[in-house]
């Protein structure tokens, strides 16, 4: 007869969640949908004073008092799934008995109720103990001190003799990274445990049930009645707090000399990162309420672990970003990629310590330092080749010999590698190599378990010795640190977003240049035709109202000059919103000469969009020239008072009052100038205009709706037009507090994105993240909270509409950047937002974000 096969999978196949028993410190009831007892643990009599066999088939109300049952029923809303448990502490289950701690959860179609006698009616407030301990485990300087403080605090809270922080390594084995013992000794600190010590199904349960108490290793437990019939399975106790223990694990603990144990899962990013392993020399029970406090302590440690990881990532990102400018300056000029990257090897050394570096790019290999032979590099790349979209991760290899045949031949110089996929085709890589480091690894016993049939059936017998077993490790490099891995990931992103994008863009440069030229020609043609049409209209209308050639020439010349001044003002601001005060000053300085000293402007300045600037320039030109010819400025005594103000809806009001001039009478005829004053703003800007020819002086009011005019937040001052215009530059410095907090820039041009990020930081942002694609931006939005965003419209083959919709959905204000102004198509396809034209300046962004942040859109909480 063939001897049965025994290997590590025998342990993995043991049904540890269906053992049909509970530990003796608690009793279990399984209830049907009608609250009838379907199962009961055999120790029900010693726990609750009722016979288990007699209880089966009876309503649970025969075992639990009505008041306690009412409290249990009222708590059932929290039992949403088999992984959700209701915890009730100090429940009076029966009048004649003391208080109980109760756990209730769903297992299939059964409701499991577990009862643990509390043992004493009044106990010290557990939370009063746990809060001071929680304050002690804040991450400060190093992860080692964090882990040591956590072990010390958890031992104080749980009263176990020993508490270890046990971290899972990448190969599944475990390592004790912190240990605190009552006897003050060091027993397992720094030692490794084989991956097989914690079977696969046990790790799965650790992820579902975060705390596991084994109060007495010698406890045989209590059977759950009735026993299943033929073809029936034992009750699923995966989430049961009193679940009995596998005989294999009890034997393992007994071999370690442990009398009681407790494990607390340490989770990170939804995965099992490690365990708090608590051991006691003899039996040791802690009640359910204290175990809940311990579990909360474990959650907090997981949070602090996340803070530590985030600090490592942040430092790696900050250090890597310092290479950015150097990399861009060497690559954007189109030179071969391998030269700049290999030249930066010394700079990369501080981020990713290595002994050699290789670049496999476009089928060619370039190396620096100690690297494997070229054939081995190609073979290694072949094992990893896949589109970046499928892998997308940095690959860390501690031993190349585990991947490549013959790698041991060059292990002395290149034992391990850190590999960065850097192309979308999956065939280009940057590789860093490290030489072999001979090390001694301490194991808690021989890691290779004896393969033999044990007393509990066909499986591996737990090793009986936990004395330190030392293994000489060869063919491995020094471990790649968390910092190096995060730095490699950031560096890889930098390569993809900067180097590779520039390199790939070179093949499309000629086509894009041609398309851009055609676009510029079309845009220029459009603008020239508009200007010609405007000039034709000015000539025709000025001719109709003129009574002489001189009058026609003067009026047409003034209007053309006014348009030229307005156009110059816009072009000085890169066709961005321009100052209304500056426009008024230009008009009076051009025509009023010394009389301009009798013009005052009060109220806040306004920034006028280019689409409204021309119409407003013509209106103000007609008002100014009329005042000089016929109104307050035609003699030596009159004055013009102009007041600017904004209403609650953001509309701009211009109040024009003339006083001290000759008596005024309404014009006898309505010329083109009057038509411009009365109809330009209502017709072109959808605003309003009114003018009253009072005897005391002309009074007019013009209203320009938002967003054609926006308030300039510089301090309000009275301004006399005698102030030289050079003292008030159109692009005067704006406050640098337009934004604050974390920002996102979505822009497919890295150079533009970096410039925008720097500008936003100057305007007050604490940090700005950049992205070049819709998918990447959406992922970043889900991973962190942003306070504002700047979105480019066109991102190569896609548009930023999905990102804008997601930001609007979660209440994050954003500004849209485009080279085509506030086109109707943009307004229709995007959520309501502020739009700025490219190229934008600092003051443009400041103004845009002031408007975006001042909107009524809800903010994310």
C-alpha positions in Angstrom: 0.0 0.0 0.0 1.4 3.4 -1.0 2.3 5.7 1.8 -0.1 8.7 1.9 1.5 12.0 0.7 2.1 14.5 3.5 3.1 18.1 2.7 2.5 21.7 3.9 -1.0 21.7 2.3 -2.2 19.1 4.8 -2.2 21.9 7.5 -3.8 24.3 5.1 -6.7 21.9 4.5 -7.7 21.4 8.1 -11.3 22.8 8.7 -10.4 24.9 11.7 -13.7 26.8 11.5 -15.9 23.6 11.7 -14.5 21.8 14.8 -17.9 21.4 16.4 -16.7 22.6 19.8 -16.4 25.8 21.9 -13.9 26.8 24.6 -15.1 26.1 28.1 -15.1 29.8 29.2 -18.3 30.4 27.2 -21.5 28.7 26.0 -23.1 28.9 22.5 -26.7 28.8 21.3 -27.7 28.5 17.6 -31.2 29.9 17.0 -33.4 29.4 14.0 -35.5 32.2 12.3 -38.3 31.6 14.8 -35.8 32.0 17.7 -36.0 28.3 18.5 -32.8 26.7 19.9 -31.3 24.5 17.1 -27.9 23.9 18.7 -26.4 24.3 22.1 -22.9 23.7 23.6 -22.7 20.8 26.1 -21.4 23.2 28.8 -24.7 25.2 28.8 -25.5 23.8 32.3 -22.3 25.1 33.9 -22.6 28.5 32.2 -26.3 29.1 32.2 -27.7 26.4 34.5 -29.8 24.7 31.8 -29.3 21.3 30.2 -28.1 21.5 26.6 -30.0 18.5 25.3 -33.2 19.6 26.9 -32.8 23.2 25.5 -32.7 22.0 21.9 -36.0 22.6 20.2 -37.2 25.0 22.9 -37.9 28.8 22.4 -34.9 30.8 23.6 -37.2 32.6 26.0 -37.1 29.5 28.2 -33.3 30.2 28.7 -33.1 34.0 28.7 -35.2 36.4 30.7 -37.6 38.6 28.8 -35.8 41.9 29.5 -32.5 40.5 28.3 -34.1 39.0 25.3 -35.7 42.4 24.5 -32.3 44.1 24.6 -30.9 41.4 22.3 -33.7 41.8 19.8 -33.4 45.6 19.8 -29.7 45.2 18.9 -30.3 42.9 15.9 -30.3 45.7 13.4 -26.5 45.8 13.6 -26.2 42.2 12.5 -26.0 42.8 8.8 -23.8 39.9 7.7 -21.8 37.0 9.1 -18.8 39.3 9.7 -20.8 41.7 11.8 -21.3 41.0 15.5 -23.4 42.7 18.2 -21.5 43.0 21.5 -23.5 43.4 24.8 -21.5 43.9 28.0 -22.9 43.2 31.5 -26.2 41.8 30.3 -28.4 40.3 33.0 -29.4 37.1 31.2 -31.1 35.5 34.2 -32.2 37.1 37.4 -30.5 34.5 39.6 -27.1 34.8 37.7 -24.5 37.5 37.5 -23.9 39.7 34.4 -22.8 38.2 31.1 -20.9 39.5 28.1 -22.8 38.5 25.0 -21.8 38.2 21.3 -24.4 37.8 18.6 -23.8 37.2 14.9 -25.2 35.4 11.9 -23.8 32.1 10.6 -25.7 31.0 7.5 -29.4 30.8 8.5 -28.6 30.4 12.2 -28.2 33.2 14.7 -25.3 32.4 17.1 -25.5 33.7 20.6 -22.4 33.3 22.8 -22.5 33.9 26.5 -19.5 34.5 28.8 -20.0 35.0 32.6 -18.5 38.3 33.5 -17.4 37.0 36.9 -17.9 40.3 38.7 -20.6 42.8 38.7 -18.5 45.9 38.7 -15.1 46.3 37.0 -12.7 49.1 36.4 -13.7 51.2 33.4 -11.7 49.5 30.6 -11.7 52.6 28.4 -10.2 54.6 31.3 -7.2 52.2 31.0 -7.0 52.1 27.2 -6.9 55.9 26.5 -3.6 56.6 28.3 -2.1 53.6 26.5 -3.4 54.9 23.1 -1.7 58.2 23.6 1.6 56.4 24.1 1.7 54.8 20.6 1.7 57.9 18.4 4.2 57.5 15.6 7.1 59.9 16.2 10.6 59.1 15.1 11.0 55.5 14.1 8.8 52.5 13.4 10.9 50.4 15.8 10.0 52.6 18.7 6.3 52.6 17.7 6.3 48.8 17.7 8.1 48.6 21.0 5.7 51.0 22.6 2.7 49.1 21.2 4.0 45.8 22.7 4.6 47.4 26.1 1.1 49.1 26.1 -0.8 46.0 25.0 0.8 43.8 27.7 -0.3 46.4 30.3 -3.8 46.3 28.9 -4.1 42.5 28.5 -2.0 41.4 31.5 -0.4 38.6 29.4 3.1 37.5 30.3 4.5 38.3 26.8 3.4 40.4 23.9 5.2 40.3 20.5 4.7 42.3 17.3 4.9 39.8 14.5 5.2 41.1 10.9 4.6 39.0 7.8 7.4 39.2 5.3 6.9 39.1 1.5 7.5 35.4 1.3 4.8 34.7 3.9 7.2 34.0 6.8 7.0 36.0 9.9 9.5 38.0 12.0 9.2 39.3 15.6 10.0 43.0 15.4 9.1 43.9 19.0 8.8 41.9 22.2 7.8 42.9 25.8 8.0 40.2 28.5 7.1 40.3 32.2 10.4 38.6 33.0 12.3 41.3 31.1 14.1 38.8 28.9 14.4 38.6 25.2 13.3 35.3 23.7 12.0 35.7 20.2 12.9 39.3 19.2 14.4 39.3 15.7 13.7 35.7 15.0 11.8 34.4 11.9 8.9 31.9 11.8 8.2 29.8 8.7 5.2 30.7 6.6 3.7 27.2 7.4 3.4 28.1 11.1 0.2 30.0 10.2 -1.8 28.0 7.6 -3.7 29.7 4.8 -7.1 29.2 6.3 -5.9 30.6 9.6 -4.7 33.8 7.9 -8.1 34.1 6.2 -9.8 33.9 9.6 -7.4 36.5 11.0 -8.6 38.9 8.4 -12.3 38.3 9.3 -12.1 38.0 13.0 -9.5 40.4 14.4 -9.1 39.0 17.9 -8.6 35.4 19.0 -8.3 34.3 22.6 -7.2 30.8 23.7 -7.7 31.0 27.4 -6.4 27.5 28.3 -4.2 25.4 26.0 -5.1 22.3 28.0 -8.9 22.9 27.6 -10.6 20.2 25.7 -13.7 22.4 25.2 -17.4 21.6 25.0 -19.1 19.7 22.2 -21.9 21.5 20.2 -25.1 19.4 20.3 -26.6 17.7 18.4 -23.8 16.3 16.4 -24.3 16.5 12.6 -25.8 13.5 10.9 -24.4 11.7 7.8 -23.6 14.2 5.0 -24.1 17.2 7.3 -21.4 19.7 8.1 -20.4 21.0 11.5 -21.7 24.5 12.4 -19.6 27.3 10.8 -17.8 29.0 13.7 -15.6 31.3 11.7 -16.7 34.4 13.6 -17.5 32.8 16.9 -15.4 34.3 19.8 -15.6 31.0 21.8 -14.6 28.8 18.8 -12.5 25.8 19.9 -8.9 25.5 18.8 -7.4 23.1 16.3 -5.6 20.2 17.9 -2.6 20.9 15.7 -2.4 24.5 17.0 -2.8 23.4 20.6 0.1 20.9 20.1 2.1 23.7 18.6 1.5 26.1 21.6 2.2 23.2 24.0 5.5 22.6 22.4 6.3 26.3 22.8 5.5 26.0 26.5 2.5 28.4 26.3 -0.5 28.0 28.6 -2.7 30.6 27.0 -2.5 32.9 24.0 -4.3 35.7 22.2 -3.7 37.1 18.7 -4.8 40.5 17.5 -4.7 41.1 13.7 -2.8 44.1 12.4 -4.4 45.2 9.1 -3.1 47.6 6.5 -4.9 48.5 3.3 -7.3 45.6 3.8 -4.6 43.0 4.1 -3.1 41.1 7.0 0.2 43.0 7.8 1.0 41.1 11.0 -0.2 40.1 14.5 0.1 41.0 18.1 1.0 37.6 19.6 0.2 37.4 23.3 1.4 34.4 25.4 0.9 33.4 29.0 2.7 30.7 31.0 -0.5 29.3 32.4 -4.3 29.7 31.7 -5.3 33.3 31.3 -8.8 34.6 30.6 -9.8 38.2 30.0 -13.4 39.1 29.6 -15.1 40.1 26.3 -15.3 43.8 27.2 -11.5 44.0 27.8 -10.9 42.0 24.6 -12.9 44.6 22.7 -10.7 47.4 24.1 -7.7 45.3 23.0 -9.2 45.0 19.5 -9.7 48.8 19.4 -6.0 49.2 20.5 -5.1 47.0 17.5 -7.2 49.3 15.2 -5.3 52.3 16.4 -1.9 50.7 15.9 -3.0 49.9 12.3 -3.8 53.6 11.9 -0.4 54.6 13.2 1.2 52.0 10.9 -0.6 53.8 8.0 0.9 57.1 9.2 4.3 55.6 9.2 3.9 54.2 5.7 2.6 57.6 4.6 5.6 59.4 6.1 7.9 57.0 4.2 6.0 57.6 0.9 6.0 61.3 1.4 9.7 61.5 2.1 10.4 59.3 -0.9 8.3 61.4 -3.1 9.9 64.7 -1.9 13.4 63.3 -2.3 12.6 62.0 -5.8 11.0 65.2 -6.9 14.4 66.9 -6.5 15.6 64.9 -9.5 12.8 66.2 -11.6 14.3 69.4 -13.0 17.7 67.8 -13.6 16.0 64.9 -15.5 13.8 67.2 -17.6 16.7 69.5 -18.5 18.7 66.6 -19.9 15.9 64.8 -21.7 13.6 67.4 -23.2 16.2 68.4 -25.8 15.7 65.0 -27.5 19.0 63.3 -26.7 19.2 59.6 -26.2 17.4 58.4 -23.0 20.2 56.1 -21.7 22.8 58.9 -21.3 20.9 61.1 -19.0 19.5 58.3 -16.9 22.8 56.5 -16.4 24.5 59.9 -15.7 22.0 60.3 -12.8 23.0 57.0 -11.2 24.9 58.8 -8.4 21.9 61.1 -7.7 19.6 58.1 -7.6 21.9 56.3 -5.2 20.6 58.2 -2.3 17.1 57.1 -3.1 17.6 53.6 -4.3 21.0 52.2 -3.0 22.4 50.0 -5.8 25.7 48.6 -7.1 24.8 48.6 -10.7 22.1 50.0 -13.1 20.9 48.9 -16.4 18.5 50.4 -19.0 16.7 48.3 -21.5 15.2 50.7 -23.9 14.0 50.2 -27.5 15.8 46.9 -27.7 19.1 48.3 -26.6 20.9 47.8 -23.3 23.1 50.3 -21.5 24.7 49.6 -18.1 26.7 51.3 -15.4 28.4 49.6 -12.4 28.1 45.9 -11.5 25.3 44.3 -13.6 24.6 40.8 -14.9 25.6 39.8 -18.4 23.5 41.3 -21.2 21.9 37.9 -22.0 20.8 37.6 -18.3 19.3 41.1 -18.4 17.3 40.2 -21.5 16.2 36.9 -19.9 15.1 38.8 -16.8 13.1 41.3 -18.9 11.4 38.4 -20.7 10.1 37.0 -17.4 8.5 40.4 -16.6 7.4 41.6 -20.0 3.8 42.6 -20.0 1.9 45.9 -20.7 2.3 48.4 -17.9 -1.5 48.5 -17.6 -1.4 44.9 -16.5 1.5 45.0 -14.1 2.2 48.7 -13.3 4.3 47.9 -10.3 7.9 48.0 -9.2 9.3 44.4 -8.9 11.6 43.7 -6.0 13.7 40.5 -6.2 15.9 39.5 -3.3 17.4 36.5 -5.1 17.8 36.4 -8.9 18.7 32.8 -8.5 15.0 32.1 -7.6 14.0 33.5 -11.0 16.8 32.8 -13.5 18.8 29.7 -14.2 22.5 30.4 -13.8 22.0 33.5 -11.7 24.2 32.1 -9.0 27.2 32.5 -11.3 27.1 36.3 -10.9 25.4 36.5 -7.5 28.6 38.0 -5.9 28.1 41.2 -7.9 24.4 41.0 -8.8 22.3 38.9 -6.4 19.1 40.9 -6.3 17.3 43.5 -8.4 14.7 46.2 -8.3 13.0 46.6 -11.6 10.9 49.5 -12.9 8.7 48.9 -16.0 8.9 52.2 -17.9 6.9 51.8 -21.1 3.4 51.1 -22.1 4.4 48.2 -24.2 6.0 46.3 -21.3 9.4 45.9 -23.0 11.4 48.7 -21.5 12.9 48.6 -18.0 15.2 50.4 -15.6 16.9 47.9 -13.4 18.9 48.4 -10.2 21.2 45.6 -8.9 22.7 44.8 -5.6 25.6 42.4 -4.8 25.3 39.4 -2.5 25.3 39.8 1.2 26.0 36.8 3.4 23.8 36.9 6.4 22.8 34.7 9.3 19.0 34.3 9.8 17.7 33.3 13.2 14.7 31.0 13.0 12.6 29.9 16.0 13.4 26.3 15.4 14.2 24.4 12.2 12.0 26.0 9.4 11.7 22.7 7.6 9.1 20.8 9.5 9.6 17.0 9.7 7.3 15.3 7.2 5.7 12.4 9.0 2.3 11.2 10.1 1.5 12.7 13.6 -0.9 11.7 16.4 -3.7 13.9 14.9 -3.7 12.2 11.4 -2.1 12.7 8.1 -0.5 16.1 8.4 2.8 17.7 9.5 3.6 17.3 13.1 4.3 20.6 14.8 7.9 21.0 15.6 8.8 20.3 19.1 11.8 22.6 19.5 11.8 26.4 19.3 15.5 26.8 20.1 17.2 29.3 17.8 18.1 27.6 14.5 20.6 29.6 12.5 20.7 29.5 8.7 23.5 31.0 6.6 21.7 32.9 3.8 23.6 33.1 0.4 22.6 34.3 -3.0 20.5 37.1 -1.6 21.0 40.9 -1.6 20.3 43.2 1.3 16.5 43.7 1.6 15.0 46.5 -0.4 13.6 49.0 2.2 10.1 50.4 2.2 11.7 53.8 1.5 13.6 52.4 -1.5 10.4 50.8 -2.8 8.4 53.9 -2.5 11.1 56.0 -4.1 11.3 53.5 -7.0 7.6 53.8 -7.5 7.8 57.6 -7.5 10.8 57.6 -9.8 9.0 55.2 -12.2 6.1 57.6 -12.3 8.4 60.4 -13.0 10.0 58.5 -15.9 6.6 57.6 -17.4 5.2 61.1 -17.1 8.3 63.1 -18.1 10.9 61.1 -20.0 8.8 58.7 -21.9 6.1 61.2 -22.7 8.7 63.6 -24.2 10.4 60.7 -26.1 7.1 59.5 -27.5 6.0 63.0 -28.4 9.0 63.5 -30.7 7.4 61.1 -33.2 4.3 63.2 -33.3 5.9 66.7 -33.1 5.8 67.4 -36.8 2.2 66.4 -37.2 1.2 68.4 -34.2 3.1 71.4 -35.4 1.3 71.3 -38.7 -2.1 71.0 -37.0 -1.2 73.8 -34.6 -0.2 76.0 -37.6 -3.5 75.4 -39.3 -5.3 76.2 -36.1 -3.4 79.4 -35.6 -4.1 80.4 -39.2 -7.8 79.7 -38.8 -7.9 81.6 -35.5 -6.1 84.6 -37.0 -8.4 84.6 -39.9 -11.4 84.6 -37.6 -10.0 87.5 -35.5 -9.0 89.6 -38.5 -12.4 89.2 -40.1 -14.1 90.2 -36.9 -11.9 93.3 -36.6 -12.5 94.3 -40.2 -16.3 93.9 -39.8 -16.1 96.0 -36.6 -14.1 98.7 -38.4 -16.5 98.7 -41.4 -19.5 99.2 -39.0 -17.7 102.0 -37.2 -17.0 103.8 -40.5 -20.6 103.4 -41.7 -22.3 104.5 -38.5 -19.9 107.4 -37.9 -20.6 108.7 -41.4 -24.4 108.7 -40.8 -24.3 110.9 -37.7 -21.6 113.3 -39.0 -22.5 116.9 -40.2 -19.1 117.6 -41.6 -16.0 115.8 -42.8 -14.0 117.1 -39.8 -16.7 115.8 -37.4 -16.7 112.4 -39.1 -12.9 112.2 -39.1 -12.6 113.2 -35.4 -15.3 110.8 -34.2 -14.0 107.9 -36.2 -10.4 108.6 -35.2 -11.4 108.7 -31.5 -13.3 105.5 -31.7 -10.6 103.6 -33.5 -8.0 105.0 -31.0 -10.2 103.9 -28.1 -10.4 100.3 -29.5 -6.7 100.3 -30.0 -6.1 101.3 -26.4 -8.5 98.6 -25.2 -6.8 96.0 -27.4 -3.4 97.0 -26.1 -4.6 96.7 -22.6 -5.9 93.2 -23.3 -2.7 92.0 -25.0 -0.6 93.3 -22.2 -2.6 91.0 -19.9 -2.2 88.1 -22.4 -5.9 88.6 -23.4 -7.0 88.1 -19.8 -9.5 90.1 -17.8 -8.2 93.7 -17.6 -8.7 96.6 -15.2 -11.7 98.9 -15.7 -10.0 101.7 -13.8 -7.1 101.5 -16.2 -9.5 101.7 -19.1 -11.2 104.9 -17.7 -7.7 106.4 -17.1 -6.7 105.7 -20.7 -9.7 107.5 -22.1 -9.4 110.7 -20.0 -5.6 110.9 -20.3 -5.9 110.6 -24.1 -8.5 113.4 -24.5 -8.9 115.5 -21.4 -5.3 116.6 -20.8 -5.1 118.7 -17.6 -8.9 118.5 -17.2 -8.4 114.8 -16.3 -7.5 116.0 -12.8 -11.2 116.8 -12.3 -12.2 113.2 -12.7 -12.4 110.9 -9.6 -13.1 107.2 -9.4 -14.4 105.6 -6.3 -15.1 102.0 -5.3 -13.4 98.7 -6.0 -11.7 98.1 -9.3 -13.2 95.5 -11.7 -11.6 93.0 -14.0 -13.4 92.9 -17.4 -13.4 89.9 -19.6 -12.0 90.4 -23.1 -15.5 89.5 -24.5 -16.9 92.6 -22.8 -13.9 94.9 -22.9 -14.4 96.3 -26.4 -18.0 97.2 -26.0 -17.3 98.8 -22.6 -14.4 100.7 -24.1 -16.6 102.3 -26.8 -19.3 103.3 -24.2 -16.7 105.0 -21.9 -15.1 106.7 -24.9 -18.4 108.2 -25.9 -19.2 109.3 -22.4 -15.7 110.8 -21.9 -15.6 112.7 -25.2 -19.2 114.0 -24.7 -18.1 115.4 -21.3 -15.1 117.1 -22.8 -17.1 118.5 -25.7 -20.4 119.5 -24.1 -20.4 118.5 -20.4 -18.7 119.1 -17.1 -15.2 119.1 -18.6 -15.9 121.6 -21.4 -15.1 124.5 -19.1 -12.8 125.2 -16.1 -15.2 124.4 -13.2 -16.9 121.1 -13.8 -16.0 117.6 -12.5 -16.9 114.0 -13.3 -17.5 111.5 -10.4 -17.4 107.8 -11.3 -18.4 105.2 -8.7 -17.9 101.5 -9.1 -19.8 98.9 -7.1 -20.9 95.3 -7.1 -24.3 93.9 -6.0 -25.0 90.6 -4.2 -25.1 88.7 -7.5 -21.7 90.0 -8.6 -23.0 92.5 -11.2 -20.9 95.6 -11.8 -22.6 99.0 -11.6 -20.9 102.1 -13.0 -22.5 105.4 -11.7 -21.4 108.4 -13.8 -22.2 111.9 -12.4 -21.2 115.3 -13.9 -21.4 118.4 -11.8 -20.4 122.1 -12.1 -20.4 122.4 -15.8 -22.7 124.4 -18.1 -26.5 123.6 -18.0 -27.3 120.4 -19.8 -30.0 119.8 -22.3 -31.0 116.5 -24.0 -29.4 116.1 -27.5 -31.5 117.5 -30.4 -30.6 114.5 -32.6 -29.7 110.9 -31.8 -26.4 110.0 -33.4 -24.3 106.9 -33.4 -22.6 107.9 -30.2 -25.9 108.1 -28.3 -26.8 104.7 -29.8 -23.5 103.2 -28.5 -24.2 104.6 -25.0 -27.7 103.4 -24.7 -27.7 100.1 -26.5 -24.2 98.5 -26.5 -24.2 97.1 -23.0 -27.9 95.8 -23.2 -27.4 94.3 -26.6 -23.9 92.8 -26.4 -23.4 92.2 -22.7 -27.1 91.5 -21.6 -26.7 94.3 -19.1 -28.5 97.7 -18.7 -27.9 101.3 -19.5 -29.7 104.5 -18.6 -28.7 108.2 -19.1 -30.4 111.3 -17.7 -29.6 114.8 -19.1 -30.3 116.8 -15.9 -29.7 120.6 -15.9 -27.2 120.1 -13.1 -25.2 117.6 -15.1 -25.4 114.3 -17.0 -26.1 111.2 -14.8 -25.7 107.7 -16.2 -25.8 104.2 -14.8 -24.4 101.1 -16.6 -24.8 97.6 -15.2 -22.5 94.8 -16.5 -23.6 91.3 -15.3 -21.3 88.7 -13.8 -19.1 87.0 -14.8 -18.2 89.5 -17.5 -16.9 91.7 -14.7 -15.4 90.6 -11.4 -14.4 92.4 -8.3 -10.7 93.1 -7.9 -9.9 92.5 -4.2 -7.2 95.2 -3.9 -8.0 97.9 -1.2 -10.7 100.4 -2.3 -9.3 103.8 -2.8 -10.5 107.1 -4.4 -8.5 107.6 -7.5 -7.9 110.8 -9.4 -6.9 110.4 -13.1 -3.9 112.7 -12.6 -2.1 109.7 -11.2 0.3 108.5 -13.9 -0.8 105.3 -15.5 2.7 103.8 -15.0 2.0 103.7 -11.3 -0.9 101.3 -11.9 0.4 98.5 -14.2 -2.3 96.4 -15.7 -0.8 93.3 -14.3 -0.4 94.7 -10.7 0.6 92.1 -8.1 -2.4 90.3 -6.6 -2.7 88.9 -3.2 -1.2 85.4 -2.9 -3.9 83.9 -0.8 -6.4 82.9 -3.4 -6.2 79.2 -2.6 -5.2 77.0 0.4 -4.8 73.3 1.2 -4.3 70.4 -1.2 -4.7 70.9 -4.9 -4.9 68.9 -8.1 -3.7 69.9 -11.5 -4.9 67.8 -14.5 -2.8 68.7 -17.5 -1.2 66.4 -20.1 1.8 68.8 -20.6 4.1 68.2 -17.7 5.9 71.6 -18.1 2.6 73.4 -18.0 1.4 71.3 -15.1 4.6 72.0 -13.1 4.3 75.7 -13.8 0.6 75.7 -12.8 1.5 73.8 -9.6 4.2 76.3 -8.7 1.8 79.2 -9.4 -0.9 77.7 -7.1 1.7 77.2 -4.3 2.6 80.9 -4.7 -1.1 81.7 -4.3 -1.3 79.9 -1.0 -1.7 76.1 -1.7 0.1 73.8 0.8 0.6 71.0 -1.7 -0.3 70.4 -5.4 -0.5 67.0 -7.1 -0.3 66.7 -10.8 -1.9 64.1 -13.1 -1.9 63.7 -16.9 -4.9 61.4 -17.5 -8.5 61.0 -16.5 -8.0 57.6 -15.0 -5.1 58.6 -12.9 -6.9 61.8 -11.7 -10.0 59.8 -10.7 -7.9 57.4 -8.8 -6.1 60.2 -6.9 -9.5 61.8 -6.1 -10.6 58.5 -4.4 -7.4 58.2 -2.5 -7.1 61.7 -1.0 -9.2 64.8 -0.3 -8.5 67.8 -2.5 -9.5 71.4 -1.7 -9.5 72.7 -5.2 -8.5 71.6 -8.8 -7.3 73.1 -12.1 -8.4 71.0 -15.1 -7.2 71.2 -18.7 -9.9 70.6 -21.3 -8.1 68.5 -23.9 -5.8 65.7 -22.6 -4.6 64.2 -25.9 -7.2 61.6 -26.9 -9.6 62.4 -24.0 -11.3 65.3 -22.3 -11.5 66.0 -18.6 -15.3 65.9 -18.3 -15.4 62.8 -16.1 -13.0 64.4 -13.6 -15.0 67.6 -13.6 -18.3 65.7 -13.0 -16.7 63.7 -10.1 -15.3 66.9 -8.5 -18.7 68.6 -8.8 -20.3 65.5 -7.3 -18.2 65.6 -4.1 -18.2 69.4 -3.8 -14.6 70.2 -4.7 -14.4 73.6 -6.6 -12.4 73.7 -9.8 -11.3 76.0 -12.6 -11.3 74.9 -16.2 -8.4 76.0 -18.4 -8.7 76.3 -22.2 -7.3 78.1 -25.1 -10.7 78.8 -26.6 -12.4 81.0 -24.0 -15.9 80.3 -22.6 -17.2 78.4 -25.7 -20.8 77.3 -25.6 -19.8 73.7 -26.1 -17.7 73.8 -23.0 -20.4 75.4 -20.9 -22.9 72.7 -22.1 -20.6 69.6 -21.5 -19.1 70.6 -18.1 -20.7 71.2 -14.8 -21.0 74.9 -13.9 -17.5 76.3 -13.3 -15.1 79.2 -13.8 -13.2 79.1 -17.1 -9.8 80.7 -17.8 -8.0 81.1 -21.1 -4.5 79.8 -21.8 -1.9 80.9 -21.3 -2.8 82.1 -17.9 -0.9 84.4 -15.5 -0.8 84.3 -11.7 -3.4 87.1 -11.3 -5.7 85.3 -13.7 -5.6 82.1 -11.7 -6.0 84.0 -8.5 -9.1 85.8 -9.7 -10.5 82.6 -11.2 -10.1 80.6 -7.9 -11.5 83.5 -5.9 -14.6 83.2 -8.0 -14.7 79.4 -7.9 -14.2 79.3 -4.1 -16.7 82.0 -3.5 -19.5 80.1 -5.4 -22.4 78.5 -3.6 -21.3 75.0 -4.6 -21.1 72.6 -1.6 -17.7 71.8 -0.3 -16.5 68.2 0.5 -16.7 67.4 4.2 
